[in-house]
Amino acid sequence: MFLSLQLMKEDFLYKKLDERKTQNAYRELKLTEGMVDFCSNDYLGLSKLLTVNLQQGETLKHGSTGSRLLAGNYALLEDTEKLIANFHGAESALIFNSGYDANIGLLSSVPQRGDTILYDYLSHASIRDGIRLSFAESFSFPHNNLEELEDKLKKANGNIFVITESVFSMDGDLAPLSEITALCEKYGAHLIVDEAHATGVIGKNGEGLVQHLDLHSRCFARIHTFGKALGCHGAAILGSLALRNYLINFSRAFIYTTALPESSVKAIRRSYELFPRMHDEREQLRKLVEEFQQSPIKFNKQQSSTPIQAVIVPGNKEVKYVAGQLQSKQFDIRAILYPTVPINSERLRIVLHAFNTTEQVRSVTGLLQ
Ligand SMILES: Cc1ncc(COP(=O)(O)O)c(C=O)c1O
């Protein structure tokens, strides 16, 4: 009796879940101990190297017990922000609890009613969600399409913000950042670049694509996340001191949440000590990318010079089947389904890591022939 009442009360949940099942798009959490990692964003293998050395008598608080504006601010956090700003050639940095929070916090607070946000159609969900929370008008432009971007820049009102990822999370390709920067300057737009998948991987010292192309002084804001190649958690927004002060005053994702604990900030610091020197790991990644790109397989693969390799297998059912075949051989490779990616572009998202071997990559491409 209780059960059937409960079922009736939650009927609307079951309906939506059933829809997902019919579309073959039902999501479940998986445990994948002991498989070969071709899935995580731990490109350099840093998550396994990060140990936090404590000084004698030093303890780390595992909770910061308040918002940065109340009890949650401390010197280690502010020093780490200075270190990050310095490394990335920015005037200032402000740490957020995740890349998701950083994008939400920036995009929901900076563009105002009457302003315009232009964003790449393949932008990450956190960018889209931030835009949804803003009162500004927003328009997408087709992926990396400069003509369409220029067309939209011509028609834009108020303060204009252009946002793109430097390395696209589901395709692994790069944004034409030099050209986008030039267009932003031509139309007086503010450029925001999400460097989530470039941090640690692109540039001589893993500084990201913006600095690699020497565009950092021409960007309004950059988002660097710590949960991918940096092997830990959190993110920073880089920009001017005025932007930092603005976010501290107006960004709800910064203000209304408990700050990161000391243990997390120590890990971020340690990561910034280690990843700039991981040249061998970046070289190994480059070799594996070349190996993967040059291996013939029976599916279309996207051109990508980064560790994210997308193999297009249209259809949720079909791509899940191919992923299942690879998983049965102990390769942790996941299917990315519609609606996460546009329909008919469902894919295997194969992520290469410095700790993967050429033999492992050959085994995977062999299974895809
Ligand atoms: C492009 C991009 N931006 C932001 C995020 C969110 O970062 P985080 O995982 O730190 O919340 C992701 C993560 O998937 C991403 O791919």
The ligand as a Gaussian input file, in Angstrom:
#p B3LYP/6-31G(d) Opt

LIG

0 1
 C       35.114000      22.818000     -20.717000
 C       34.771000      22.528000     -19.298000
 N       34.539000      23.548000     -18.468000
 C       34.233000      23.340000     -17.167000
 C       34.122000      22.073000     -16.665000
 C       33.742000      21.869000     -15.233000
 O       34.883000      21.718000     -14.473000
 P       34.810000      20.944000     -13.052000
 O       34.832000      19.502000     -13.373000
 O       36.002000      21.448000     -12.327000
 O       33.534000      21.371000     -12.415000
 C       34.367000      20.975000     -17.487000
 C       34.283000      19.604000     -16.926000
 O       33.856000      18.681000     -17.482000
 C       34.687000      21.214000     -18.845000
 O       34.891000      20.187000     -19.677000

